[in-house]
């Protein structure tokens, strides 16, 4: 029964994350009715939506992507409750289930089954899960994103720095304040995923070709095009 619950929260987390809000909102609820996957980076995240459909739509997409991570954690806690799955004498409870569900939501957002396993970069969904798990770390990382993107005008750089910052602040909190190690695990895995999803941005940052905040996204030459940008 407990194995079924753990599998259920992972599947639910993935399906929540897989909802392509960026595509749905830009295609159905904007005047332009554009397909965001055919512009800029081709990603469905708020940054590419901002460049494609404007600020209001981008803010709404960011909030909805945040909610995917938050809801994955909340539902996992409700489903598992106070029960434990015992593996090799170790009890795995709601906190482990919440972390797995949040990571599954990130995977769903980045590799959505509804978009032929394409999607976004997972930043908002990562921070949504972190808000539900450990608000102090999420706030710290979020502030780094805002400051970093604001000063450099590179959203990708701010996003990477924010994820690293959230992990970094959890290290002393785990060692000295006895925060659950599950938080640290979530932040580490999430940060690694964000690094991987931004590898093209990192290459453009190094070469000086990364697009800055405020620049519009151009239509991609083809669905497999390499037009850059964070998203």
N, C-alpha and C positions, 0 to 999 in steps of 0.2 A: 504493500500500500504506500509506504513512504517513497519507494523508488518511483512509483507512478506519479506521486506529487512532485518530486524533483524533476522528472522528465517533463511533466506538464508545465511547470513554471519556466523551464528553458524554452519549450516550444512557444508558449504564450509570449515570453519576452522577445523571441525572435520575430514572431508575427506582428507584435506591436511596433518593433523597430523597422520592420519591412514596409510599413505604410508610407508611400512616397508623397508626403505632404507637399514637398517642394514642387513636384511635377503636377499634382492635382490642383494646387492653388494657382499656379501660373497658367495652366492650360484651361481651367474652367472658370476661375473667378477674377481674372484681370481683363482689362479692356483689350489688351494686345492678344490674349489667349495664345501665348507662345509655349512651345515645348522646351523647357529649360535644359533638357538633356542635349539639345541641339545647339546650345550656345556656350561660349566660354569654355570652361573646364568640362562641361557635360555633367557636372555633379548636381545633385538635388538639394544641396545644403543652402543655408541662408545667404552665404557670400555670393554664390553664383546667381541666386534669385535676386539679390540686391542689384547686381549688375545687369540683370535681364528684365526684371519686372518692377523694380523700385523699392523704396524703403519700407512702405507700409506692409507690402506682401512679405518682404524679407523678415521683418519683425515677427509677423504672425507665424511664418515658417519656423523661425528660431524657437518661439515659444512652444509650438507643437512638437518640434523635435526634442526639446527639453522634456516635455511631458511624457514622451515615449520611455525615456530612461526612468523617470520618476514613477510612472505607473507600473513598469515592470517590477520595480522594487516593492511597491505597495502591494500589488497582487500576490507576489511571491510570499510576502510576510503573512498575508491573510490565508493563503492556501496551506502553507506549511504549519503556521501557528507555533505551538509549543512542542510539536513532535520532533523526533530526531531520527535520522537515518544512521545506523551504526555500521561503520566500515572498518574492519580490522581493529575493533575495540574503540574506535574514535566516533564520537557522536557528532553528526553534522546536522545543525539545526537551521532555523529560519535565516540567520545571517548569511550562512553559506549559500542558501537558496536564493537570497536576495542578490548577492554578488553574481551568481551564475546567471540569474535572470537579466540583470543589468548588462552584463557582458554579451548575452545573447541579443539584447536589444541593439547594442552597438553593431554586432555582426549583421543583424537584420537590416539596419539602416545602410550599412556599407555594401552589403551584398544581398539586396532585396530579391526575393523569389518572384515578386511582381514586376521586376525590371530586368529579368534575365541575369540576375545576380550582379547587377550594378547598383550604384546608389550615391551616397555622399562620402564624407570623410570621418563622420562620427563624433565630431567635437561637441556639438550641442547635446546629443544623446548621452555621451560620456558624462558631461557635467550635470545632466538631468538625473542620472543614476547617482552621481556623487552628492547632489543636493539632498536626495532622499536618504543616502547612507550616512554622510558626514558633512553637514552644512558648513562647518568652519573651513574645511579644506576646499570645498567648492567655492566659497566666497573669496578665499585667498587666490585661488587659481583664476577665478573670474576677473578679479581686479587686475591681475597681471595681463590677461587678454586685452582688457579695455585700455590699460596704460600702454602696453606694447604696441597694439594696433594703432592707437591714437598718435603715439610719438613717431613710429616708423612708417605708418600708412600701409603696412603689410599685415593683412589679416592672418595669413598663414604663419608668419613669424610669431605674432601674438598668440595664436592658438597653440602652437607647439610649446612656447614658453609657459603658457597657462597650464597646460597639462603637466609639464615637468615641475612647475611650481607646486601644483597640488600634490604631486607625489613627494616632492622634497619636504614639504611642511609636515607630511604624515610620518616621515621617518622619526623626527624627535618626538612627535606626539605619541607614536607607538612605543618608543623606547622609554620615555620619561613620564608619560601620562597614561600609559596602559590602554591606549586606544586599541580596539580589536585589530589583529593582524590581517583580518579579512579586508579591512579598508585599504591597507597598504597593498595587498595583493591586487585588489581591483584597480587602484590608481596605477600600479606598475604595468599591468597587462593593458589597461586602457591607453596609457601613454605610449607603449610600444606600438599598439595598433595605430594611433594617431601619427606617430613617426612614419610608419610604413605607408599610410595613406597620403602623407605629404611628401613622399620622396621626390616626386616631380617638382613640387614647389621648392624644396630644398635645393635641387639642382639649379632652378632658375634664380633663386636668391644668390647662390654662389656666382652665377654667371652675370648677374645684374639685369636679368630679363623678366623678373617677377612683376606682375601687374599690381599697382597700388590701389588702395581703397578709393573708390569714387570713379574709377575708370569703367566704362561700359563694356559689356561682353559682346564679342563679335560672333556671328553665326559660324558654326563649325563647317569646314569644307566637306566633311563626311561624318558619319556616325562613329567612325574609328579615328577621327582626326585628333591632333595633338595640341590644339589651341589651349593655352595655359590659363591658370587662375586657380585660386582657392575656392572651395565650395563645400 
